[in-house]
Each structure stands twice: as C-alpha cells, then as structure tokens.
Amino acid sequence: MGTTELLTWMSDALNLPTVERRPDGALHWNAAAAAQLATNPVTLALAAGALVQLPATDPRITRFIEDAQKDRVVLTSSGRTLLGMPVDGGTVCIIASRHQELERRAAAAELAASAAHEIANAMGGVISAAHIAQTRPDQLDAQAALAMVARLAGSARTVAKDLLGPTTAAPTTLIDLAEVTDDVVRLLSHRAIDRQLSLTRSGATQCHVRASRAQLFSITWNLIHNAVEIIPSGGSVSVDVRLEGDKVSLVVADDGLGMSVDELTRIFTPYFTQREGGTGLGLPLVKRTVEALGGEITVDSTPGRGARFHVVLPAVEERPESKGSTRPSSPLTGAKVLIVEDGRELREMMATTLLIHGAVVTEADGVEDTATLATRYDVAVIDLRLQDGRGDRLLAELRRRKLVDAAILTSGGPPPDEPAASPSRWLRKPFDPEALVDVVADLVPRSVA
C-alpha cells in the first residue's frame, strides 16, 4: 500500500475530510470532505479555504498550499485544522480535523511531547553535572555538583507535575536568572569544548524575576543549547544577563549560519527545526514560557551573520525572602510515622527526611507488610497504588484496627472519585521532601510535636 492509499484508508476510517490533488491537477475528495464542500472545488485552494472557512485568496491559504507541496504544514482557522503534505508521485494531500476530540488529543500529545522534551533537558543537565564533577573536579566539586543535580531534578519534577495536571497554579517565587544562566553555561561548557566553540557569559551577577526555577531553566537551556549545537565548529556563543531599568534582559547570540526571513517566521512553530536531531519543541516552549511570565522574546538574524535571541522579563527589585522557617527546628520530634510505599528509593528518601526531622519511622513495602503491625501511629503516609493492593483500602483497614487516624495518601494521578477511606491529605507525586515534612507536621497531634 502506497502513502496515498494509506492516507486515504486512514482518513476514511477516522471520517476525516480529505482532498487530494493528483499530478495531472485533478482533485479527488472523500465522502467526509464532500459533506463540507458546498460545491465541487476546481482548485486545491478553493477546497482548503472551504474546509477552514477562509477565502481561497486569503494569504494564509496561498502560503499553506505552497508549503504543502514541499513539506508537512498545518493551518488552523475557525476552530478547524488542516494538515497538508506532499505524497506519492507529486500528489498533494490535505486532511481536515473537524472533531474537537481529535484536537484535544493532539493538544494532549503536544503537551506530553513538550514535557518529555523538558524532562530530557533536565536529565541532560544532570548527566552533564555528573560528567564534569567526575572528569574536571577542579571546575565543579562534588558538593556543587550535588546542589546542581538537586536543582535540575527539581526542574524535571515541576514539569512532571504540570503534565500530571496540577491542582493549583504553578508556584512562583523570586529566582535569580543570573544564577540559573550560570548553571546552564557551566553544564554546556564541556559540550562547547568538544565542538571547539567559545561559550562566554557576561553581565550582572544577580537579576531576580518572579518565576519558577523550572521555567527559567527551560528558557536558558533551550536557547543556549540550541546555539551550542547548531553553529559550526570554531564559532562563538555569548550569553548576557543584565538589569535594564525595570526589566531583566537575557541575550543569547552566536556567529553561526543565521536564518532566512522564511526561517525566522517559522522558528516558533512547533516541530519546525533547523538542527539535525532536533524536535522543534524548544523554541515554542521558550516563547510560551516567556509570555506566561509577562515578558517577550525577539530574534534578529541574517544569513551568514548568526542569530541574536533577546528575552525581556519583568524585574523584581527586592531580594528573595529568607528561607528560614518559622517552625521549630525539629517539628516532628517523637512523632510515630508509618510509611507504606513499594518504591524502595522513594520510601527510603521519605523515611530519611522524616528521621532527620526527629520522627520515629516504620517502613512497609505493601499491604502484606503491614499485617503484623500492632503499634498506633500519629500519621500514616500511604501510596494509593501499591503492587499488592489499593492504599485507600489499606487505610480503611488500618483505621478499623485502630492503628492510625491521620493519614496522607500519595499518588501520581488524580484521586479516585470514591476512595474506600478518605485521607486527611492528598499529596501529589512527585513532591518535595519539604512538602512531605510540612504536611506530616500539620497532622501530628500538638501534644507530640
């Protein structure tokens, strides 16, 4: 089965309006398209315009038809989406989506792809930090590497939370863009050396903006990493961060091949990429993140003269608040906490965190492991989906046995509509160790804490 036949079969199976222009210029359309076309179109532009409710002479239609003869292209108008592409032997095919469910799934797929892209970036940073600490301890000692790994893991965790569907708006605080930029430059320095590039950083040492660290890491990593990967060996990349009045300015410039006017108009379009192996997701994510923070991004480029990306974000004059806590130094001293979690690494991290804060911790790896327990606990922390049973059902059983009252159920997904037992708190995975301490401390009886 050729590409054209395969697309025709797929379109018919999904009831997607499809129009083909064969090499001889003749148009062919399926039943789904016929239902939307009031008259028989004589040109592909007329058909495309009718499917998205635009005149055939609209510049967007003209551009769409031109691009569809060379590569895959997408046009959205009036809540409808067209996909155009060249296929077998000079045939051009356009497929229309008129189903909201298909659009929702496409949006979900793009979100998942974007999240995977960002998590891969953070993990790339973790690998880079470990590599530099191992091979160049004079540039990054073990303590600094561990601190950097913690920050990068935090960025990945934030992205994962967003993908899973946060129950509240993503928290923001005062973050030093200069510090985040320095981390990224340091992480990419070994790659620049490998490619025989000059990577330099200039400007201010402190520039605070209101954002999450994950957002700023996404902006700086994507811009700097793109430049390092795309310019020819022997080139240079400069990164500058500074205060400009009530704004913070980030400039990433390179002396690479530059971009044409056509490329400049498409660089923020999802899946468009100039880089071999690129996903085409980085720059759209940067633009979306910058605008979400109340900023703007501009690009200047000329073929043969490199590119200059300029990000401007609202500055925050005051410095970050003290990280000192109003809680006692050991808010959990003496509290008896039961942890039921089948993931060994996570369970050990949770136990260690609570032990450091003075709790007396009992660990169990599943329902069966709790069968012989006889101690009453101040708080139980239970995973909702254990390998040998449901956490909410285990909580009901532990309450029946009068071993626990206050409890936290942890889950990477949404809670069930009707849990067998309602916890005192839900804690969404992945979570900070500090968040675990806070929620457990809130539930510990005051006579204990």
Secondary structure, 3 states (H helix, E strand, C coil): CCHHHHHHHHHHHHCCCEEEECCCCCEEECHHHHCCCCCCCCCHHHHHHHHHCCCCCCHHHHHHHHHHCCCCEEEEECCEEEEEEECHHHCEEEEEECCHHHHHHHHHHHHHHHHHHHHHHHHHHHHHHHHHHHHCCCCCCHHHHHHHHHHHHHHHHHHHHHHHCCCCCCCCEEEEHHHHHHHHHHHHHHHHHHCCCEEEEEECCCCEEEECHHHHHHHHHHHHHHHHHHCCCCCEEEEEEEEECCEEEEEEEECCCCCCHHHHCCCCCCCCCCCCCCCCCHHHHHHHHHHHCCCEEEEEECCCCCEEEEEEEECCCCCCCCCCCCCCCCCCCCCEEEEECCCHHHHHHHHHHHHHCCCEEEEECCCHHHCCCCCCCCEEEEECEECCEEHHHHHHHHHHCCCCCCEEEEECCCCCCCCCCCCCEEEECCCCHHHHHHHHHHHCCCCCC
